[in-house]
Amino acid sequence: MGLRIRTNTQSLNAQRHMGITNARLTSTMEKLSSGHRINKAADDAAGLAIATSLESDVRSLGQARRNSQDAVSMLQVAEGSLEEITNIVTRLKEVSVQAASDTVGQKERGYLNQEFMALKDEVDRIALNTDYNGTRLLIGSQAVSPELLKNHNPSPLEMQIGKDYLVPSDSLDARNPVNIIRIDFSQMSAATEGPNSLNIGNSANEAGTRIDNKADAQISMARIDSALERISSYRATIGAAQNRLISTERNLGVSIENMSAARSRIIDADYAHETADYTQDNILMQAGASVLTQANQQPNVALKLLQGLQ
C-alpha cells in the first residue's frame, strides 16, 4: 500500500466504524433510559404497530373490566332492595294470615290493615327510589323521573363489557360485534296478571289489596304467595347475572394479563441484552478512538521522509 498525504484511507475507515458504533451506542442508551426496545418506528415498524394495537386492546379491556365491576355494583343495589322487599312481603303474608283468623275481631283487623297498607306503601317507596346513577332499577324505566305506568315496555338496560371474542351474546348480530350484557329490569315487578295483583312500584293503586275483612285477607294471602315467588325468581335472575359478570371480570383480567405480557415481549427492553451491547459498543468506541489517533499520525511518516531530502 502506498503512502499518501491527501487521502488518509485508514482514518476514513476508522471514522466510519466509529460512526456505526456511536449510532449503536446512542440507540442502546436510549433503550436503557426509556425501558423500551422500540422507541420510534425506525427501530421496528412492524413491532411498533403490533405493540400499539395491543396497548389499545389492553386499555379497552381495562375499561370493560371496570364496566363489569360497575354492573355488579348496580345489580347488588337492585338485589339489596329486593331482599328488603322480600322481608316486607313476608310480613304482609304474616299479617294477612292473622287477619284471616276467626279469633281476630273486626277492630283488630282494622289495625292489621293499617300496618298492611303502610307496608305496601313502603314497598312502593323502595321500588320507586331504588336507582343506580339515576337509573330506576325496579320500576322498569331508564328515565330519571319516569311516569309510573302499569303496562309500559321500556328498552332493557345495557352494560357494555368488552369485545365479541370475550363473552358471547345471543343479542348480537354481524352489524354490531361489540359485546353487550343486557340486564332487563322492565319486567321486575312482583305482579300477577289480572285485576287481583300486587305490584312492586304500583301496588298502592291495585284494587282489592286490603285485609280489613276476612275474605280480602284470604285473597291477599294467595296474591302475596305469587308475589313472593316472582320476587324470588327475579333475585335468582340477578344472582345469575352477578355470577356471569364476575366470571367475565375474571376472564377480562386474564386477557389483560396475557396481552400486557405479549406487548412487553415486543416493546420492552431486555436489560441483560442491552447492557451487554452497551459494554461492547463502549469498548469499541474507545478502541476506535485509539485507532483513529494512530491513523491520523500516518501522514507524519511522509513528512519525515520529506525532511530527509533536505
Secondary structure as UniProt FT lines:
FT   HELIX           9..34
FT   TURN            41..43
FT   HELIX           45..99
FT   TURN            102..103
FT   HELIX           106..129
FT   STRAND          131..132
FT   TURN            133..134
FT   STRAND          135..136
FT   TURN            137..140
FT   TURN            150..151
FT   STRAND          157..162
FT   TURN            164..166
FT   TURN            170..171
FT   TURN            174..175
FT   STRAND          179..183
FT   TURN            186..187
FT   TURN            200..202
FT   HELIX           203..205
FT   TURN            207..208
FT   HELIX           214..267
FT   HELIX           271..296
FT   HELIX           298..307
FT   TURN            308..309
//
